[in-house]
Amino acid sequence: MAYKGSCSNTLSATNIKKICITWSNMSRFWKTIPGFYFESEADAQDKDKVLEAIQNEQLFPFPLIDAVEVEDEDTAIDEQPLGEEYIRIGKKKWKIKSFSNPYKDAQLRPHSNTEGGWYQLDALGGFRGIEDPNDANNPLYPIPYRLFTIEKPEENVGADSAFKTNIAIGLNDTQVNRYLDDVAIVEGADIAWNALDIEGLTPVELEVQSASATTIVVAATVAGTDIPVTGLSDTPSGDFNVETAAGVEIVPSLISEDGTTGIYTLTVTGLVTGDVIALNKPSEMTTTLIIDGVGYKGDTDVVMTVA
């Protein structure tokens, strides 16, 4: 069977079998869109497959976890005249506090109350999902959930406190059974990279400085900040997308960046008020970050006023 790790199952002197899997505390998690899974154990261990899923906006790494509280429902037992009777296993619920800040919290909030699944990551760089024991291809599925809510953040209230995003994740009875019975773990020791180091897309905000019939000057910053986004592609259809209000692409003939300021000048033809500039979809952008190869996501489309 898959996802069991490599170890010896011989008996020890105390007649207790050695444990194949070492699972530490949950340190972060990846949220997925509905229907996403790794098609095989090899795919789950392939860093490029993980990065591809991020760029395709199928998998979203959430921030490092500061604390986890488990709020499981007790197993339901009914008192009968002839004794106790088992009713159901009871729901599971985690209350997670992740290191954050107001801007990061704002980026996480759109995920609240959305469908999908999640992979848990432990402190050793492994990650946990569920498997189908009857599938010989050994796909690694995300853990299903019934509840996924971004709650009100925990504010910084002093030197011993940091801003945290609060997240509640809950499983119903059926999902709990799958979580416990079909557990599948990719151990950190089995991969040549650390899953904890994988970050998500960087949100980018575009602000048009000026626009004429032939030129667009636009500033690119990390959304919610004044940090410039530098090094975007100067290829006409690489990172930037210019369209008419009707959705017809206007391909720039030239793109240049002013040093490393995040200010870009695009040479275009026939620009009019109402045309739109944006970044391409993450999977279609030429530029990715040097660290871990993950790229950018445009925050919003910008409608231009031509002077």
C-alpha positions in Angstrom: 0.0 0.0 0.0 1.1 3.6 -0.6 1.9 6.4 1.8 3.3 4.2 4.5 6.9 5.3 4.5 10.0 3.1 4.5 10.8 1.3 7.8 11.3 -2.1 9.4 8.2 -3.8 10.7 10.1 -6.3 12.8 9.2 -6.6 16.5 11.3 -4.8 19.1 12.4 -6.3 22.4 9.2 -5.0 24.0 7.0 -6.7 21.4 5.8 -3.4 20.1 6.0 -2.9 16.4 8.1 0.0 15.1 6.1 2.9 13.8 6.6 3.6 10.1 5.2 7.1 10.0 6.5 10.0 12.1 3.8 12.7 12.2 4.5 15.9 14.1 2.3 18.9 15.0 0.4 20.7 12.2 2.4 23.7 11.1 0.5 24.9 8.1 -2.0 23.7 5.5 -2.8 23.9 1.8 -6.4 24.6 0.7 -7.6 23.2 -2.6 -10.4 23.9 -5.0 -13.1 21.3 -5.5 -12.0 18.3 -7.6 -8.2 18.8 -7.2 -6.0 15.9 -6.2 -2.5 14.6 -6.9 -3.0 11.7 -9.4 -0.3 9.5 -7.9 2.2 9.2 -5.0 4.9 10.3 -7.4 3.0 13.4 -8.4 2.4 14.2 -4.7 6.2 14.0 -4.1 7.0 16.2 -7.2 7.7 19.8 -6.3 7.0 21.0 -9.8 3.5 19.5 -9.6 2.8 21.4 -6.4 4.1 24.7 -8.0 2.0 24.0 -11.1 -1.1 23.5 -9.0 -0.4 26.9 -7.2 0.0 28.7 -10.5 -3.2 27.2 -11.8 -5.0 28.5 -8.7 -5.9 24.9 -7.7 -3.9 24.9 -4.5 -3.4 27.7 -2.0 -0.7 27.5 0.7 -1.9 29.2 3.9 0.4 30.9 6.4 2.4 29.2 9.1 0.4 28.2 12.1 0.9 29.7 15.6 -1.6 27.5 17.5 -4.2 24.9 17.0 -7.2 24.1 19.2 -9.1 20.9 18.6 -12.9 21.2 19.4 -14.0 17.7 18.5 -17.6 16.6 19.2 -17.8 13.6 21.6 -18.8 10.3 20.2 -22.6 10.0 20.4 -23.7 7.2 22.7 -27.4 6.5 23.5 -28.4 5.1 26.9 -30.6 2.1 26.3 -32.4 -0.1 28.9 -30.1 -3.0 28.1 -26.9 -0.8 27.9 -25.2 1.8 25.9 -25.5 1.9 22.1 -23.1 3.6 19.7 -24.8 6.3 17.5 -22.0 8.1 15.6 -18.4 9.0 15.9 -18.9 12.7 16.2 -17.6 15.7 14.2 -14.1 17.0 14.2 -13.2 20.7 14.3 -9.9 22.7 14.4 -9.6 26.3 15.4 -6.3 27.5 13.8 -4.4 30.7 14.5 -2.0 31.6 11.6 0.6 34.3 11.7 -0.7 37.1 9.6 -1.2 40.9 9.2 -4.2 43.0 8.1 -3.2 42.9 4.4 -2.6 39.1 4.4 -5.8 38.6 6.3 -7.7 40.5 3.6 -6.3 38.2 1.0 -7.3 35.1 2.9 -10.9 36.2 3.6 -12.3 35.4 0.1 -11.6 31.7 0.8 -14.1 31.8 3.7 -17.1 29.5 3.2 -15.9 28.2 -0.1 -15.9 24.5 -1.1 -12.8 22.4 -1.6 -10.4 20.4 0.6 -7.1 20.7 2.5 -3.8 19.0 3.1 -2.3 19.2 6.5 1.5 19.9 6.8 3.5 18.9 9.8 6.7 20.4 11.3 8.8 17.8 9.6 7.8 18.9 6.1 5.4 16.1 5.4 1.8 16.5 4.3 -1.3 14.5 5.0 -4.4 13.8 2.9 -6.5 10.7 2.2 -6.3 7.8 -0.2 -8.6 5.4 -1.9 -7.3 1.9 -0.9 -9.0 0.4 -4.0 -7.2 2.7 -6.5 -4.0 1.2 -7.7 -2.7 4.6 -9.0 -2.6 5.8 -5.4 -3.9 9.3 -5.8 -3.5 11.6 -2.9 -6.8 13.4 -2.2 -7.2 16.4 0.0 -9.1 16.0 3.3 -12.8 17.0 2.7 -14.4 19.5 5.0 -17.9 20.6 5.9 -16.9 23.9 7.4 -14.1 26.3 6.3 -14.5 29.8 7.8 -12.1 32.7 8.1 -13.2 34.3 11.4 -12.5 37.7 12.8 -8.7 38.2 13.2 -6.9 38.3 16.6 -5.4 41.8 16.9 -1.9 42.7 18.1 -2.4 43.9 21.7 1.2 44.2 23.0 4.8 43.0 22.9 3.8 39.4 23.5 1.1 39.3 20.9 1.1 39.2 17.1 -1.7 39.7 14.5 -3.2 36.3 13.6 -5.8 35.1 11.2 -8.4 32.8 12.8 -9.6 29.8 10.8 -12.2 27.2 11.7 -12.2 23.9 9.8 -14.8 21.2 10.5 -15.5 17.6 9.3 -18.8 15.8 9.5 -19.1 12.2 10.6 -18.5 10.7 7.2 -15.5 12.9 6.6 -14.1 12.0 10.0 -14.2 8.3 9.1 -12.3 8.9 5.9 -9.8 11.2 7.7 -9.1 8.4 10.2 -9.5 5.3 8.1 -7.9 6.4 4.8 -5.0 8.4 6.1 -2.3 9.0 3.6 1.0 10.8 4.5 3.8 11.9 2.3 6.7 12.0 4.7 9.2 14.9 4.7 12.0 12.4 4.6 10.7 11.0 1.3 11.0 14.2 -0.6 14.0 16.3 -1.5 12.3 19.6 -0.7 10.4 21.1 2.3 6.7 21.5 1.9 6.7 24.1 4.6 8.8 26.4 2.4 6.2 26.5 -0.4 4.5 29.9 -0.6 1.4 31.0 -2.6 1.0 33.6 -5.3 1.9 37.2 -4.6 -1.0 39.5 -5.2 -0.2 42.5 -7.4 -2.0 45.8 -7.7 -1.7 47.9 -10.8 -2.2 51.7 -10.7 -2.2 53.6 -14.0 0.0 56.7 -13.7 -1.0 58.1 -17.1 -2.5 56.9 -20.4 -2.6 58.3 -23.9 -3.6 56.9 -27.2 -0.1 55.4 -27.6 1.3 55.0 -24.1 0.4 53.5 -20.7 2.5 54.2 -17.6 1.6 51.8 -14.8 2.9 51.1 -11.3 2.9 47.5 -10.0 3.0 46.9 -6.2 2.3 44.1 -3.8 -1.4 44.5 -3.1 -2.2 46.7 -0.1 1.4 48.0 0.1 3.9 50.3 -1.6 6.4 47.5 -2.2 7.3 47.6 -6.0 7.0 44.5 -8.1 10.0 44.5 -10.2 11.3 42.3 -13.1 7.9 41.7 -14.8 8.4 40.5 -18.4 9.0 43.0 -21.2 7.6 40.5 -23.7 4.5 42.0 -25.4 2.2 39.2 -24.3 4.2 37.9 -21.4 2.8 39.3 -18.1 0.6 42.3 -19.0 -2.8 42.1 -20.7 -4.4 45.1 -22.4 -7.9 44.8 -23.8 -10.7 46.9 -25.1 -13.9 47.2 -23.1 -15.3 44.5 -25.5 -12.5 42.1 -24.6 -10.3 42.4 -27.7 -6.6 42.2 -26.9 -4.4 45.2 -27.7 -0.8 43.8 -27.9 1.8 46.3 -26.8 4.7 46.8 -29.2 7.1 47.6 -26.4 7.3 47.3 -22.6 10.0 48.8 -20.4 10.6 49.2 -16.7 12.1 52.3 -15.2 15.0 50.8 -13.3 13.7 48.7 -10.5 10.9 50.9 -9.4 8.0 48.8 -10.5 7.0 51.5 -13.0 6.3 50.1 -16.5 5.7 51.9 -19.8 3.7 50.1 -22.4 3.7 51.3 -26.0 0.3 50.6 -27.6 -1.8 51.7 -30.6 -5.3 53.2 -30.5 -5.9 53.2 -26.7 -9.2 54.8 -25.7 -11.0 55.5 -22.4 -12.6 52.3 -21.1 -9.8 50.0 -22.2 -8.5 47.7 -19.5 -5.0 46.7 -18.2 -4.4 43.7 -16.0 -1.9 41.0 -15.4 -2.4 37.7 -17.3 -3.6 34.6 -15.4 -0.8 33.3 -13.1 -0.5 30.1 -15.2 -0.1 32.3 -18.4 2.5 34.8 -17.0 6.1 34.6 -18.1 7.6 35.8 -14.8 7.8 33.7 -11.7 9.5 34.4 -8.4 13.0 33.2 -8.0 12.3 31.6 -4.7 10.4 28.3 -5.2 9.3 29.3 -8.7 5.8 30.6 -7.7 4.5 33.7 -9.4 2.0 36.6 -9.2 -1.7 37.1 -9.3 -3.3 40.3 -10.5 -5.4 41.9 -7.8 -7.9 43.7 -10.1 -8.4 44.8 -13.7 -7.9 48.6 -14.1 -10.2 50.6 -16.4 -8.2 53.4 -18.0 -9.0 57.1 -18.7 -7.1 58.3 -21.7 -6.0 61.9 -21.6 
